[in-house]
Amino acid sequence: MKQRLRLSREAWRRVASKLDPSRVQASWSTRITYGAAAIANSVMARLQTMSNAEALQKVEILPPIFLLGFWRSGTTFLHELFCCDSRFGFPSTYACMNPHHFLLSEKSFHKRVRSQPSLRPMDNMQFSWSSPQEDEFALLCMGALSPYEALLAPSLMCDAESLLDPRKRPANEPKQWAETLQLFLRLLTVQQEKPMVLKSPPHGYRLPILPSLFPEARFVIIERNPYEVFASNLKLWRTLLDMYSLESLSPGEIQEFVLRAYLIHEQLLKEGNENVPRGKMARVRYEDLTANPLLEMRRIYSELGLTGFDEARPALEHHIGDVTGHKRNRFVLSPEQRNAVESRWGALIQEKSYSWSEDWISLQA
């Protein structure tokens, strides 16, 4: 059976209403299981909120740091580096997959279960229940409108603009999403009492509105060779849809989504960048970050006006040593796929001064 996301009742009802009957491949028993679990999740969410009502009312969300970048651009590595600094908090995998009750259950879970690190299927990077995770999973499960609805209903990917661009959504939807994010941040702050470092590729599409929601927030944009980004995204979405989807989607439809989604992402980053106050934004290339992570992190700290790099350095060095042996994926693209990338993304590739990545991509004969 497909792996299940722990959705609230509201989230499941919305996703279920968007399933395309001609594409559905999940059994009725799977859908009934989702519905029953969703009711339980909503009950647990109310219990969590009631149990922490006073703390949630009093808590102040500290200015977060948003790490932005298209899927497979290196946001995970950047997130892990920031989270080496003990002054910052982050949503764990457990919290993101169990947002309805993590304040009630996470501490006891870690006491009962000593989980060994696993390897992510898309890139063989290690992760565990305590690892930093994408808050987007939590927002989806809590009922916020999210591009990750497409993990269950991938037919939504056929209209990338409607799925990804907040400007294409009804006026009330961004407000509802913002309220859910702020609730999750309050829950995390009650738990950790620290400013949060948040990493979710969908946040890049929201950069035009994030500075108004969090005026003191800081932002880091990471980018990577677009040819590698394209190839890695094809594998990512095939992997995620195999894990979660209740519908079928063809390889050609996945490819078209990636090509369109990247263009929308870059346009919204460009527009949103104009709203970020000076000194609150830094940029980094994945290639530079992996080549010299300490140098790049020191520079990012400096550009964002963050103190404490020297205190965080020992933990950074330890983590860098742990991941030094990680082997990156090598990809193979067809000539047609390379031509599609160059036709659709050529101007951006040239603007970013990237070229075909011989070290990491092979062309089919």
TIKETOR-535511 format. One record per residue (C-alpha): residue in one letter; y, x, z. Coordinates in steps of 0.02 Angstrom, whole numbers, padded with zeros to 5 digits, always signed. Example, Ala and Ser with C-alpha at 12.3 -4.5 7.8 and 13.67 -1.06 7.14 Angstrom:
// residues 2
a-00225+00615+00390 s-00053+00684+00357 
This chain:
// residues 365
m+00000+00000+00000 k+00178+00057-00032 q+00271+00136+00112 r+00384+00008+00195 l+00566+00021+00245 r+00608-00064+00410 l+00730-00195+00349 s+00824-00325+00449 r+00800-00507+00406 e+00965-00512+00314 a+00924-00356+00214 w+00752-00418+00164 r+00817-00588+00110 r+00947-00508-00002 v+00827-00383-00080 a+00693-00515-00106 s+00819-00626-00196 k+00855-00485-00318 l+00675-00448-00369 d+00642-00477-00553 p+00485-00587-00564 s+00437-00508-00730 r+00431-00335-00649 v+00360-00372-00476 q+00202-00275-00442 a+00188-00301-00254 s+00062-00425-00185 w+00114-00579-00089 s+00037-00503+00067 t+00154-00354+00053 r+00305-00466+00035 i+00250-00575+00180 t+00228-00418+00286 y+00405-00365+00243 g+00471-00535+00293 a+00379-00540+00459 a+00431-00363+00503 a+00611-00405+00458 i+00615-00544+00588 a+00552-00424+00722 n+00678-00291+00671 s+00823-00414+00687 v+00764-00466+00860 m+00756-00282+00914 a+00930-00253+00844 r+01001-00392+00951 l+00911-00323+01103 q+00980-00149+01070 t+01157-00215+01051 m+01146-00324+01207 s+01072-00182+01311 n+01216-00067+01263 a+01355-00196+01247 e+01474-00117+01371 a+01449+00060+01305 l+01470+00002+01125 q+01631-00086+01168 k+01706+00066+01254 v+01644+00206+01141 e+01764+00292+01022 i+01700+00353+00854 l+01749+00535+00838 p+01810+00594+00667 p+01654+00621+00561 i+01617+00752+00429 f+01554+00678+00264 l+01447+00789+00154 l+01460+00725-00024 g+01363+00767-00180 f+01254+00686-00312 w+01070+00671-00273 r+00980+00840-00279 s+01142+00941-00269 g+01098+01030-00106 t+01166+00906+00020 t+01010+00922+00129 f+01028+01110+00150 l+01214+01092+00184 h+01178+00955+00312 e+01052+01062+00403 l+01174+01207+00411 f+01311+01100+00487 c+01189+01026+00612 c+01150+01200+00678 d+01318+01187+00768 s+01276+01100+00933 r+01452+01027+00943 f+01407+00907+00803 g+01290+00759+00808 f+01187+00685+00668 p+01074+00536+00633 s+00892+00589+00647 t+00754+00531+00532 y+00691+00422+00674 a+00862+00341+00699 c+00887+00310+00513 m+00716+00233+00491 n+00727+00134+00653 p+00911+00090+00670 h+00870-00076+00754 h+00802+00003+00912 f+00822+00194+00913 l+00935+00190+01067 l+00794+00102+01159 s+00646+00198+01089 e+00687+00369+01015 k+00682+00469+01177 s+00515+00397+01232 f+00447+00416+01055 h+00477+00603+01055 k+00396+00617+01227 r+00240+00526+01167 v+00227+00597+00992 r+00241+00779+00947 s+00259+00765+00760 q+00227+00917+00654 p+00350+00951+00513 s+00299+00875+00347 l+00348+00924+00169 r+00461+00811+00068 p+00367+00760-00089 m+00515+00789-00206 d+00551+00971-00157 n+00429+01031-00023 m+00567+01053+00106 q+00513+01030+00286 f+00569+00878+00385 s+00518+00789+00544 w+00567+00636+00645 s+00703+00739+00729 s+00775+00813+00569 p+00948+00763+00504 q+00930+00617+00385 e+01031+00510+00265 d+01122+00374+00358 e+01109+00267+00200 f+00931+00222+00249 a+00995+00154+00414 l+01135+00056+00330 l+01011-00023+00209 c+00892-00070+00349 m+01035-00143+00454 g+01086-00260+00313 a+01230-00168+00229 l+01243-00181+00042 s+01174-00017-00022 p+01121+00065-00185 y+00956+00095-00096 e+00912-00087-00122 a+00852-00014-00287 l+00714+00079-00195 l+00628-00089-00176 a+00703-00180-00325 p+00725-00041-00456 s+00773-00166-00590 l+00945-00154-00508 m+00957+00022-00581 c+00972-00054-00754 d+01153-00097-00712 a+01212+00065-00632 e+01395+00012-00623 s+01358-00145-00522 l+01238-00051-00409 l+01346+00102-00373 d+01530+00067-00403 p+01614-00021-00254 r+01750-00080-00372 k+01622-00189-00460 r+01570-00279-00300 p+01643-00440-00226 a+01794-00408-00114 n+01703-00450+00049 e+01558-00330+00021 p+01648-00163+00057 k+01713-00238+00220 q+01538-00290+00274 w+01472-00117+00229 a+01610-00032+00328 e+01573-00138+00482 t+01389-00090+00473 l+01431+00095+00457 q+01549+00086+00605 l+01417-00002+00709 f+01289+00133+00668 l+01416+00268+00711 r+01452+00184+00878 l+01266+00179+00916 l+01249+00364+00872 t+01402+00408+00975 v+01334+00316+01127 q+01175+00417+01106 q+01252+00588+01075 e+01438+00584+01119 k+01481+00700+00975 p+01569+00690+00806 m+01440+00650+00674 v+01397+00748+00518 l+01344+00621+00386 k+01254+00658+00224 s+01212+00524+00098 p+01237+00541-00090 p+01297+00359-00103 h+01449+00406+00003 g+01517+00502-00146 y+01542+00336-00234 r+01642+00277-00083 l+01762+00423-00072 p+01908+00314-00134 i+01892+00207+00024 l+01824+00326+00157 p+01990+00410+00202 s+02068+00242+00244 l+01920+00197+00356 f+01919+00367+00443 p+02093+00447+00428 e+02042+00603+00526 a+01876+00630+00436 r+01835+00790+00345 f+01742+00801+00180 v+01637+00932+00093 i+01584+00912-00089 i+01436+01012-00151 e+01390+01028-00334 r+01246+01108-00428 n+01202+01153-00607 p+01198+00982-00695 y+01044+01027-00797 e+00947+01058-00636 v+01023+00903-00557 f+00961+00797-00702 a+00785+00868-00703 s+00769+00858-00514 n+00832+00679-00512 l+00698+00623-00633 k+00568+00687-00509 l+00662+00617-00359 w+00673+00440-00423 r+00493+00438-00485 t+00439+00495-00311 l+00547+00371-00214 l+00500+00223-00323 d+00316+00267-00305 m+00340+00264-00115 y+00444+00107-00096 s+00465+00000-00251 l+00401-00177-00269 e+00438-00179-00456 s+00399-00072-00607 l+00527+00037-00698 s+00497+00141-00854 p+00534+00328-00866 g+00665+00290-00998 e+00755+00171-00881 i+00754+00301-00742 q+00827+00430-00861 e+00965+00313-00918 f+01008+00273-00737 v+01025+00458-00692 l+01134+00493-00844 r+01251+00348-00805 a+01251+00369-00616 y+01311+00549-00626 l+01461+00502-00732 i+01511+00362-00613 h+01490+00477-00464 e+01601+00614-00537 q+01736+00489-00586 l+01743+00412-00412 l+01745+00584-00329 k+01893+00630-00437 e+01985+00469-00393 g+01942+00480-00209 n+01994+00661-00193 e+02175+00607-00219 n+02165+00505-00057 v+02103+00647+00054 p+02240+00732+00157 r+02269+00916+00129 g+02158+01024+00238 k+02024+00890+00253 m+01924+00934+00096 a+01816+01085+00050 r+01704+01118-00099 v+01551+01227-00120 r+01425+01266-00255 y+01240+01256-00215 e+01213+01421-00302 d+01342+01507-00190 l+01279+01422-00033 t+01099+01476-00059 a+01151+01653-00108 n+01258+01682+00046 p+01253+01534+00167 l+01343+01621+00311 l+01489+01675+00202 e+01507+01502+00126 m+01493+01412+00292 r+01626+01525+00368 r+01740+01485+00220 i+01708+01297+00237 y+01746+01302+00423 s+01908+01392+00386 e+01963+01274+00247 l+01928+01121+00357 g+02015+01195+00509 l+01853+01194+00610 t+01838+01316+00754 g+01680+01385+00834 f+01595+01466+00686 d+01554+01625+00783 e+01474+01523+00921 a+01368+01429+00793 r+01320+01585+00695 p+01162+01631+00794 a+01088+01457+00765 l+01137+01467+00582 e+01053+01636+00562 h+00895+01570+00645 h+00886+01419+00530 i+00922+01523+00375 g+00780+01639+00425 d+00662+01490+00443 v+00696+01426+00267 t+00711+01592+00177 g+00535+01577+00106 h+00563+01406+00028 k+00516+01402-00155 r+00626+01296-00268 n+00550+01182-00398 r+00544+01237-00578 f+00570+01098-00705 v+00523+01063-00886 l+00632+00958-01001 s+00601+00902-01178 p+00725+00948-01315 e+00772+00764-01322 q+00812+00762-01137 r+00918+00919-01151 n+01012+00842-01296 a+01041+00683-01195 v+01114+00783-01051 e+01228+00883-01165 s+01283+00729-01259 r+01326+00629-01103 w+01375+00765-00979 g+01436+00901-01096 a+01619+00888-01047 l+01578+00898-00862 i+01459+01044-00887 q+01596+01138-00978 e+01728+01089-00849 k+01616+01153-00708 s+01576+01314-00805 y+01388+01290-00799 s+01260+01330-00932 w+01075+01302-00967 s+00977+01364-00816 e+00844+01480-00887 d+00784+01531-00713 w+00739+01356-00658 i+00713+01249-00815 s+00596+01273-00961 l+00609+01184-01128 q+00453+01104-01196 a+00389+01186-01353 
